[in-house]
Amino acid sequence: MEPISTEITRQIVLDTETTGMNMVGVHYEGHRIIEIGAVEVVNRRLTGRHFHVYIKPDRLVDPDAYAVHGISDEFLADKPTFAEIADDFYQFIDGAELVIHNASFDVGFMDHEFRMLRSDYPKVESFCTITDSLLMARKMFPGKRNSLDALCTRLDIDNSRRTLHGALLDAEILAEVYLTMTGGQTSLSFSVDGETQTQARGAEIQRIVRAESALKIVYASDEEVEAHESRLDLIAKKGGSCLWRTPVDGETVN
């Protein structure tokens, strides 16, 4: 019997919002991160610890991006720069498994921001493990839409507050989606360490508790049983024997 693992698994479910993206070429070139939202999950349990910050870029927000997240240039004018929050952000994610929906997008921006601070800054993948929940969803639900909204609908997760994209809210919703996709048995309540934060933020996401589903057993009718036996009689008559009436391991066929 294998010993029960006592290893602590620390995951950070993360999302970013940006000034926009390039449709051709490197998607992050010339653009900046303007919001980071991340929640901590330890041993499949939300701890209540989170990292959330708005960031002042050195450029304007593209109109198309503003239509998605609603974060304006005026709102960002007095926010800290990435350089001012980089150390705190690094310390929060260092050594964790990052769970990100469409990870190449966010990680590309994160690497770009860190490299702008220092050209030899290590890539995020060198100090974090990266799990792309979008790739996971595509394997689980091939041929279907696997956006965060589509997954919420498919998995019965309430995302009614997601009228606009927001990094922290999206990270919290993604945490629920990811935990549901990877086992079903999830602990979505916060641990004791995060009890204070939970009380302050408890109304931000509405949880749907799904009732346990049960398989409905449908028995054959008398007419169906009679038709089945007639078919077996015909098979036995033509073939000399019938596999479905052959005793197995000493069983008696009635």
C-alpha positions, 0 to 999 in steps of 0.5 A: 500500500502506497503511503499517503502523500503529504506534499503541499500543492500550491497553485496560482490561478491568474489572469491579466488585462492589457492595453491590447494585442497585435493580431499579426506578429508578436502579440505583446509587442508594443502593448502593456499589462494594465491589470493582474488578478491572481488567487491562491489554491493550496491542496485544491482549497482556495486560501483567500490570499490573492494578488490584485493590482491595476498598472499604469502603462506608458501608452494608451489603451486600444479602443477594442481592448477598452470595449472588453474590459472597460479600463480607461486611461484616466482610471490608470493615470494614478496607478503604480507602474509594473516596475513598482509592483514587480517584486511583490508579484514575483514573490507571490507566484514564485515556485507555484503552478500557474493555472491560466486560460490561454496561458501563452497570451498572459505568459508572453505579456508577463515575460515581456514586462519582466524583460523590460525591467531587466534584459536577463530576467528569467522567463516565468516558466523557469520559476513556475510550472504553467498549466493552460486550462484552455488546452485542458478544456479542448482535450476534454471537450473537443469540437466545442467552444471552450471560452471561460463563459462557455465552460461556465455554462457547461459546468453550471458555474454562475458567471452572471457578474462577468459583464466585463472582463476583469482580471481578479473576477476572471481568476476567481471564476477560472479557479472554480472552473479548473477545480471542477474540470480536474476532479469534481470534488472541490473545496470552494470554501476558503480555509481558516487562513483566509477567513477574514478576506472571505467575509469581505469578498464573499458576495463577489461570486455566487456559487451554484450547488449542484444536486447529486445526479442519479442514474435512472434505471429503465427495466425491460417490459414483459413484451421486450423480454419475450421478444429478446427470448424469441431472438435468442431462440432463433440464434440458437436454432441457426447456430446450434448454440447461443453465447448469451445463454452459455453459463459462465464460471458455474452459473446456471442459465434459467 
